[in-house]
Amino acid sequence: MRNRYLDLLRSLAIVRVVVYHVTGWATLTLIFPAMSVMFALAGSLMAASLDRSGVPAVGRRLRRLLPSLWVLAVVFVPAMLLTGLALTPKVLLWLLPVSDPPANYWGGLALSPIWYLRDYLWFVLASPVALRLFRRAPLPTLLAPYALLAAIEFGVLANPPTLLREFGLYFGAWLLGFAHHEGLLRRTANRVLVPLALALGAAGLGWIFTHPGPRGHDLNDIHLGNALWSAAFILVAIGRAPAGAAWVDRTPVLGRVVTVLNRRALTVYLWHMPFVVALTPLVDVVGWSHQDLLGLAIRVALVFALVGVVTLLVGWVEDRAARRTPELVPGRPRRTLAERAAAAPASPAPAGAGTELATAGARVPGPRRAPERSGRVPG
């Protein structure tokens, strides 16, 4: 049984990512650290998959992840090759992005969200060992990514590989997803969890406001502050997640939107940035600045509309990857067998059949009277 609260949280995270990329508002990263939330939810799902299937769950998770990327690559890699991208063996990274796939000058920006799939892939590969370690020593395992990130930020580890920094930045959120799946967060008393969340949040905000990045207080530029603030957010938003949110489906439109965004999360995530980049020149042509709220609202609406069109065209790939029946728009209510039988039209009697029976003296047999009982119980 799906937890609709977690579905709602994932939907909000996806919407927040798209709106942020259109507007560039750094405040959105503080209000809702969407990427860490998405990694935490993915970590919880990965732990559940490992419990069900063991190590083969890794292959199943990659099978669900990669086809949507391949569809994107079929469109954009040839376009980049025709506009300056060198044809080298590194192009094969578009099949399995264990490192950043190559891109040309415009593709590097339009396809920049690929880093999420790169990190996701490595986190999935590390999960069988990480979950075993987490169950043996939860606290040391959980603290390890944050210690790694602190060592990098304070210069103990100079010039680390990008992937190592990403493990420090986001694998802690993934492990908090493990803690959610194991029930560790739920069992943590409020007198412990709330002060811990407040302390982490205060430390994160303190670091953020004393170490602004090139875009001000944008979490994407302030790694240590990002990790600490995101951990505090996850402890509250996921650690105290309700068992469900039935009210989501009481509003049919909201329930359908949440379902669509969850079933098409990869498609929306991968395809929104090319449209953001394509629409950016309109800012100069039409005169929409980032201070023009109407212009920004129109751009957000246009991006979602274009992503919606692409989702209709290729979103079904996510259904095939998950071995579901492909749907044009997911979430259509499915009637039960009894409901379908009740709704099936009955064959009408031929016209005039009642009159013919009456004139022929036909009689409808009445109910038979039950025979008298002898009073014995059947043996």
C-alpha positions in Angstrom: 0.0 0.0 0.0 1.6 3.3 -1.1 2.0 6.1 1.4 0.3 9.0 -0.4 2.0 11.5 1.9 5.4 10.4 0.5 4.0 10.5 -3.0 2.9 14.1 -2.3 6.3 15.0 -0.9 8.0 13.6 -4.1 5.6 15.5 -6.3 6.2 18.8 -4.5 10.0 18.2 -4.8 9.7 17.7 -8.6 7.6 20.8 -9.0 10.0 22.8 -6.8 13.0 21.7 -9.0 11.3 22.9 -12.2 10.2 26.2 -10.7 13.6 26.9 -9.3 15.3 26.2 -12.7 12.9 28.7 -14.3 13.1 31.4 -11.7 16.5 31.0 -10.2 15.1 32.0 -6.8 17.7 30.8 -4.2 15.0 31.1 -1.5 13.3 28.0 -2.9 16.3 25.9 -2.0 16.0 26.9 1.6 12.2 26.5 1.8 12.4 23.0 0.3 15.7 21.2 -0.2 14.2 19.1 -3.0 17.2 17.1 -4.1 18.0 15.8 -0.7 14.4 14.9 -0.1 14.3 13.0 -3.4 17.5 11.1 -2.5 16.0 10.2 1.0 12.8 8.9 -0.5 14.8 6.9 -3.1 17.0 5.5 -0.3 13.9 4.3 1.6 12.6 2.6 -1.6 15.9 1.0 -2.3 16.1 -0.5 1.2 12.6 -1.9 0.7 13.6 -3.4 -2.7 16.7 -5.0 -1.2 14.6 -6.6 1.5 12.2 -8.0 -1.1 14.7 -9.2 -3.7 18.3 -9.0 -2.3 21.1 -7.9 -4.6 19.1 -8.5 -7.8 17.2 -5.3 -6.7 20.2 -3.3 -8.0 19.6 -4.6 -11.5 15.9 -3.9 -11.3 16.4 -0.4 -10.0 18.9 0.4 -12.9 16.4 -1.1 -15.3 13.9 1.4 -14.2 16.4 4.3 -14.2 18.2 4.0 -17.5 15.6 3.7 -20.3 14.3 7.2 -19.8 17.9 8.4 -20.1 18.4 6.5 -23.3 15.3 8.1 -24.9 16.7 11.5 -24.0 20.1 10.5 -25.5 18.5 9.3 -28.7 17.3 12.8 -29.3 20.1 15.0 -27.9 23.3 13.1 -28.6 23.0 13.1 -32.4 22.1 16.8 -32.2 25.2 17.5 -30.1 27.4 15.5 -32.5 26.1 17.6 -35.3 26.9 20.8 -33.5 30.4 20.3 -32.3 30.5 17.4 -29.8 33.5 15.1 -30.6 32.7 11.5 -31.3 34.9 9.6 -28.7 34.4 6.5 -26.6 33.2 8.7 -23.8 29.9 9.2 -25.6 29.1 5.7 -24.4 28.7 7.2 -20.9 25.2 8.2 -22.2 24.3 4.5 -21.9 25.6 4.1 -18.3 26.6 7.5 -16.7 29.0 6.3 -14.1 30.7 9.6 -14.9 29.5 12.8 -16.4 28.6 12.1 -20.1 30.2 14.5 -22.6 28.2 17.4 -23.9 28.8 20.4 -26.2 28.4 24.1 -25.3 24.5 24.1 -25.2 24.0 20.5 -24.2 26.1 21.0 -21.1 23.4 23.4 -19.7 20.3 21.8 -21.2 21.3 18.3 -20.0 22.9 19.4 -16.7 20.4 17.5 -14.5 22.2 14.3 -15.6 24.3 14.6 -12.4 21.3 13.3 -10.4 21.2 10.1 -12.4 25.0 9.7 -12.0 24.7 10.0 -8.2 21.6 7.9 -8.1 23.4 5.1 -10.1 26.3 5.0 -7.7 24.1 5.2 -4.6 22.1 2.2 -5.9 25.4 0.2 -6.6 26.6 1.0 -3.0 23.3 0.2 -1.3 23.7 -3.6 -0.7 26.9 -3.0 1.3 25.7 0.2 2.8 22.5 -1.3 4.1 24.4 -4.2 5.7 26.7 -1.7 7.4 23.8 0.5 8.4 22.1 -2.4 10.2 25.2 -3.4 12.0 26.3 0.1 13.1 23.5 2.7 12.2 25.0 5.8 13.8 28.6 5.5 12.5 27.4 4.6 9.0 25.0 7.6 9.0 27.6 10.0 10.2 30.3 8.9 7.7 29.0 10.9 4.7 28.8 14.1 6.8 32.3 13.5 8.2 33.6 13.1 4.7 31.9 16.3 3.5 33.3 18.2 6.5 36.8 16.9 5.8 36.4 18.2 2.2 35.0 21.5 3.2 37.7 22.2 5.8 40.5 21.3 3.4 41.5 18.0 5.0 40.8 16.3 1.7 42.0 18.8 -1.0 40.7 18.6 -4.6 38.5 15.5 -4.1 36.9 13.8 -7.1 33.4 15.1 -7.9 31.9 11.7 -7.0 33.5 11.7 -3.6 32.1 15.1 -2.8 28.6 14.0 -4.0 28.8 11.0 -1.6 29.5 13.4 1.2 26.8 15.8 0.1 23.8 13.5 -0.7 24.6 10.0 0.5 23.7 11.1 4.1 20.2 11.8 2.8 20.1 8.4 1.1 21.0 6.8 4.5 18.3 8.8 6.2 16.0 7.0 3.8 17.4 3.7 5.1 16.6 4.9 8.6 13.1 5.7 7.6 12.6 2.3 6.0 14.0 0.6 9.1 11.6 2.5 11.4 14.5 4.1 13.2 13.3 7.6 12.7 9.7 6.7 13.7 11.0 5.1 16.9 13.1 8.1 17.9 11.3 10.0 20.6 10.3 13.6 20.0 12.5 14.7 22.9 15.5 13.4 20.9 14.5 14.0 17.3 13.1 17.6 17.6 16.2 19.0 19.4 18.5 17.2 17.0 16.6 18.6 14.0 16.7 22.1 15.6 20.5 21.8 16.2 21.2 20.6 12.7 19.0 23.3 11.2 20.6 26.0 13.2 24.1 24.8 12.3 23.1 24.6 8.6 21.5 28.0 8.5 24.5 29.5 10.4 26.9 28.1 7.8 24.7 29.2 4.9 24.4 32.8 6.0 28.1 33.1 6.9 29.4 31.3 3.8 27.3 32.7 0.9 28.1 31.4 -2.6 28.3 33.1 -5.9 24.5 33.1 -6.1 24.0 34.3 -2.5 22.3 31.8 -0.2 21.6 29.2 -2.8 22.1 25.8 -1.2 23.5 24.3 -4.4 26.7 26.4 -3.8 27.0 25.8 -0.1 27.6 22.1 0.4 28.1 21.8 4.1 25.1 24.1 4.9 23.1 22.2 2.3 23.8 18.8 4.0 23.0 20.0 7.5 19.9 22.0 6.6 18.6 19.1 4.5 19.2 16.6 7.2 17.1 18.7 9.6 14.3 19.0 7.0 14.3 15.2 6.3 14.2 14.4 10.0 10.9 16.4 10.4 9.3 15.9 6.9 10.1 12.2 6.6 10.9 11.2 10.1 7.5 12.3 11.2 5.7 11.2 8.1 2.1 10.1 8.7 1.1 6.6 7.8 -0.9 8.0 4.8 -2.7 11.0 3.4 -6.1 9.7 2.2 -7.2 13.4 1.8 -5.0 13.6 -1.3 -7.3 11.3 -3.2 -10.5 12.9 -1.9 -9.8 15.7 -4.4 -9.7 13.8 -7.7 -7.6 16.4 -9.6 -5.0 16.5 -6.8 -4.8 12.8 -6.6 -4.4 12.4 -10.3 -1.6 15.1 -10.4 0.3 13.4 -7.6 0.0 10.0 -9.4 1.2 11.4 -12.7 4.2 13.2 -11.2 5.3 10.1 -9.4 4.8 7.8 -12.4 6.6 10.3 -14.7 9.1 11.7 -12.3 12.2 10.8 -14.4 10.6 12.1 -17.6 9.7 15.5 -16.0 13.1 15.8 -14.4 15.2 14.9 -17.5 13.2 17.0 -20.0 12.3 20.2 -18.2 15.8 21.8 -18.4 16.1 21.7 -22.2 12.8 23.7 -22.3 14.1 26.1 -19.7 17.2 26.8 -21.8 15.2 27.0 -25.0 12.8 29.6 -23.5 15.5 31.7 -21.9 16.1 33.8 -25.1 12.5 35.0 -24.8 13.6 37.0 -21.8 15.6 39.4 -24.1 13.0 39.3 -26.9 9.9 40.0 -24.8 11.6 41.8 -22.0 10.8 39.4 -19.2 13.2 39.9 -16.3 13.6 37.7 -13.2 11.8 40.5 -11.4 8.8 40.4 -13.7 6.4 38.0 -11.9 4.0 37.8 -14.8 6.7 36.9 -17.2 8.1 34.3 -14.8 4.7 32.8 -14.3 4.2 32.5 -18.1 7.6 30.9 -18.5 6.8 28.3 -15.7 3.5 27.6 -17.4 5.1 27.1 -20.8 7.8 24.8 -19.4 5.2 22.6 -17.7 3.1 22.6 -20.8 6.0 21.5 -23.0 7.1 18.9 -20.5 3.5 17.7 -20.5 3.6 17.2 -24.3 6.9 15.2 -24.1 5.4 13.2 -21.2 2.5 12.2 -23.4 4.9 11.1 -26.1 7.6 9.2 -24.2 6.5 9.0 -20.6 5.2 5.4 -21.2 8.8 4.3 -21.3 8.7 4.6 -17.5 5.8 2.2 -17.4 7.7 -0.3 -19.6 10.8 0.0 -17.5 8.7 -0.7 -14.4 6.9 -3.6 -16.2 3.6 -1.9 -15.8 0.9 -1.6 -18.5 1.8 1.5 -20.5 -0.6 4.4 -20.0 -0.9 7.7 -21.8 -1.8 9.5 -18.6 -1.3 7.4 -15.4 -3.8 7.3 -12.6 -7.0 6.5 -14.5 -9.4 4.8 -12.0 -9.7 1.1 -12.8 -13.0 -0.5 -12.2 -13.2 -3.9 -10.5 -14.5 -7.0 -12.2 -17.8 -6.7 -10.4 -18.2 -3.0 -11.4 -17.4 -3.9 -15.0 -20.0 -6.7 -15.0 -22.6 -4.4 -13.4 -22.0 -1.8 -16.0 -22.2 -4.2 -19.0 -25.3 -3.6 -21.1 -27.9 -6.3 -21.0 -29.3 -7.6 -24.3 -32.9 -6.2 -24.7 -35.8 -8.5 -25.4 -37.1 -8.4 -29.0 -39.7 -5.8 -29.7 -43.3 -7.2 -29.2 -42.1 -10.2 -27.3 -44.4 -9.5 -24.4 -47.4 -9.2 -26.6 -46.7 -12.4 -28.4 -46.4 -14.3 -25.1 -49.7 -12.9 -23.9 -51.6 -13.7 -27.0 -50.2 -17.3 -27.1 -51.4 -17.8 -23.5 -47.8 -18.2 -22.2 -47.5 -18.2 -18.5 -44.5 -17.3 -16.5 -43.9 -20.1 -14.1 -44.2 -19.0 -10.5 -41.9 -20.0 -7.6 -42.2 -23.6 -6.4 -43.3 -24.2 -2.9 -40.8 -25.8 -0.8 -41.7 -29.3 0.5 -42.6 -29.6 4.1 -39.7 -30.5 6.3 -39.8 -33.5 8.6 -38.0 -31.7 11.3 -34.8 -33.8 11.0 -31.4 -32.2 10.6 -29.7 -33.4 7.5 -27.1 -35.9 8.4 
